[in-house]
């Protein structure tokens, strides 16, 4: 069974530990080991270009950013995502459900809380976020769950799981300050 881990940017990304399989880091990687970077926001790509950041692993982007990516030659950029589902983790999960049987999700706090803060906010200033953004994201995640693949949402101990369907499993991890 082929497995992949998608490491989002919510506070629970701190629960991520080593993973034996393909690893996708969202936006500006803050983990050491990964196979690809998923980037769906123009602001993130602009940050990489403006700061002349380079990565040893390819950046995967949606078709809508293809023109902007042509200006950047320091890292391999691959136009991969045909469907952008508002946030990076959902977009990557939807795309990789085509080829992986099990998708582990880290740092996706909005799936169980109202938390939409991102570790990327430290690098890339974001405009005001709507109070119901977590609900908007959850609506987009419905497309991901409908792929029928097996999803494992890694969350801190004490979280009350939501019902996203039989193919979505909740995995509790106890660790300080997630």
VMD Tcl script that draws the C-alpha trace (Angstrom):
set ca {
  {0.00 0.00 0.00}
  {1.55 3.30 -1.12}
  {1.56 6.02 1.55}
  {2.33 9.72 1.51}
  {2.56 12.39 4.22}
  {1.45 15.97 3.64}
  {2.82 18.38 6.22}
  {0.64 21.47 6.40}
  {1.43 24.69 8.21}
  {-0.98 24.71 11.13}
  {0.37 24.47 14.69}
  {-0.10 20.67 14.72}
  {2.67 20.32 12.11}
  {4.85 20.04 15.22}
  {3.40 16.53 15.60}
  {5.16 15.46 12.42}
  {7.98 13.02 12.94}
  {9.95 10.94 10.50}
  {7.83 9.19 7.87}
  {8.71 6.19 5.75}
  {7.27 7.16 2.37}
  {6.85 10.19 0.13}
  {6.74 13.51 2.02}
  {5.18 16.74 0.78}
  {6.07 20.00 2.57}
  {3.61 22.84 2.10}
  {4.92 26.26 1.01}
  {8.25 27.21 2.63}
  {9.54 23.91 4.10}
  {10.14 23.89 7.83}
  {11.00 20.23 8.02}
  {14.35 18.78 7.06}
  {13.34 15.78 4.99}
  {10.81 16.02 2.17}
  {10.46 14.91 -1.43}
  {8.43 17.78 -2.88}
  {7.20 21.24 -1.96}
  {3.55 21.99 -2.68}
  {2.86 25.69 -3.25}
  {-0.51 27.01 -4.36}
  {-0.44 30.67 -3.28}
  {1.08 33.34 -5.47}
  {2.33 35.13 -2.34}
  {4.40 32.08 -1.39}
  {5.91 31.78 -4.87}
  {6.59 35.53 -4.95}
  {8.34 35.22 -1.58}
  {10.59 32.46 -2.95}
  {11.41 34.45 -6.09}
  {11.92 37.79 -4.29}
  {14.19 36.25 -1.65}
  {16.02 34.08 -4.19}
  {15.40 30.95 -2.14}
  {16.64 27.70 -3.61}
  {15.57 24.16 -2.81}
  {17.07 20.81 -3.70}
  {13.60 19.31 -4.22}
  {11.02 20.37 -6.83}
  {8.20 22.82 -6.16}
  {4.78 21.66 -7.36}
  {2.38 24.46 -8.35}
  {-1.10 24.88 -9.87}
  {-1.48 25.74 -13.55}
  {-2.54 29.30 -12.66}
  {1.01 30.06 -11.41}
  {2.81 28.67 -14.45}
  {3.55 32.10 -15.98}
  {4.96 33.49 -12.75}
  {7.11 30.39 -12.25}
  {8.81 30.85 -15.63}
  {10.62 33.87 -14.17}
  {12.37 31.63 -11.64}
  {15.17 29.28 -12.61}
  {16.88 28.51 -9.29}
  {14.71 25.51 -8.33}
  {12.85 23.03 -10.49}
  {9.17 24.03 -10.61}
  {6.60 21.60 -11.98}
  {3.07 22.61 -12.93}
  {1.21 19.75 -11.28}
  {-2.08 20.81 -9.71}
  {-5.08 21.10 -12.02}
  {-7.48 21.85 -9.14}
  {-6.67 24.40 -6.44}
  {-8.78 23.76 -3.33}
  {-8.08 27.01 -1.42}
  {-5.20 25.72 0.67}
  {-2.01 23.86 -0.01}
  {-2.63 20.69 2.01}
  {-6.10 20.09 0.52}
  {-4.83 20.72 -3.01}
  {-1.92 18.31 -2.54}
  {-4.11 15.66 -0.88}
  {-6.63 15.82 -3.73}
  {-3.90 15.52 -6.34}
  {-1.94 12.72 -4.68}
  {-5.08 10.68 -3.98}
  {-4.77 9.72 -7.65}
  {-1.66 7.67 -6.96}
  {-1.48 6.94 -3.22}
  {-3.72 4.66 -1.17}
  {-3.12 6.28 2.23}
  {-2.51 9.97 2.88}
  {-1.30 11.13 6.30}
  {-2.16 14.76 7.14}
  {-0.13 16.82 9.62}
  {-0.61 20.48 10.53}
  {-4.20 20.71 9.28}
  {-5.72 22.24 12.44}
  {-8.72 23.74 10.64}
  {-10.06 20.21 10.16}
  {-10.95 20.04 13.88}
  {-10.80 23.64 15.12}
  {-11.29 27.24 14.02}
  {-7.50 27.60 13.80}
  {-6.35 28.99 10.44}
  {-3.04 30.42 11.63}
  {-0.11 29.27 9.54}
  {3.58 28.96 10.30}
  {4.02 30.70 6.95}
  {2.64 33.90 8.48}
  {6.09 34.32 10.05}
  {7.58 34.75 6.55}
  {4.72 35.88 4.35}
  {2.38 38.52 5.79}
  {-1.25 37.59 5.12}
  {-4.29 39.82 4.94}
  {-7.14 39.51 7.39}
  {-8.65 36.03 7.44}
  {-12.41 35.57 7.62}
  {-13.78 34.18 10.88}
  {-15.33 31.29 8.95}
  {-12.25 30.43 6.89}
  {-11.95 27.05 8.61}
  {-15.49 26.24 7.39}
  {-14.62 27.35 3.85}
  {-11.57 25.09 3.91}
  {-13.59 22.17 5.29}
  {-16.05 22.58 2.43}
  {-13.18 22.17 -0.04}
  {-11.84 19.16 1.84}
  {-15.11 17.37 1.01}
  {-13.75 16.90 -2.53}
  {-10.68 15.24 -1.03}
  {-12.66 12.82 1.13}
  {-14.82 11.91 -1.88}
  {-11.80 10.42 -3.66}
  {-12.44 7.37 -1.46}
  {-8.79 7.01 -0.45}
  {-7.74 6.40 3.15}
  {-6.84 9.58 5.04}
  {-5.22 9.78 8.47}
  {-5.56 13.11 10.27}
  {-2.81 13.43 12.88}
  {-3.96 15.61 15.78}
  {-3.02 16.45 19.36}
  {-4.47 14.39 22.18}
  {-7.84 15.67 23.38}
  {-9.25 16.73 20.01}
  {-12.81 15.66 19.25}
  {-12.79 14.07 15.78}
  {-15.22 15.32 13.13}
  {-17.16 12.86 10.99}
  {-15.66 13.12 7.52}
  {-16.63 9.62 6.48}
  {-15.48 6.05 6.88}
  {-12.30 6.60 4.86}
  {-11.03 9.32 7.24}
  {-9.21 8.10 10.36}
  {-8.13 10.22 13.31}
  {-4.75 9.54 14.90}
  {-4.00 11.12 18.29}
  {-0.43 12.03 19.22}
  {0.63 13.23 22.63}
  {3.45 15.73 22.43}
  {4.19 18.97 24.27}
  {3.13 22.28 22.68}
  {1.73 21.13 19.32}
}
mol new
graphics top color blue
foreach p $ca { graphics top sphere $p radius 0.5 }
foreach p [lrange $ca 0 end-1] q [lrange $ca 1 end] { graphics top cylinder $p $q radius 0.2 }
display resetview
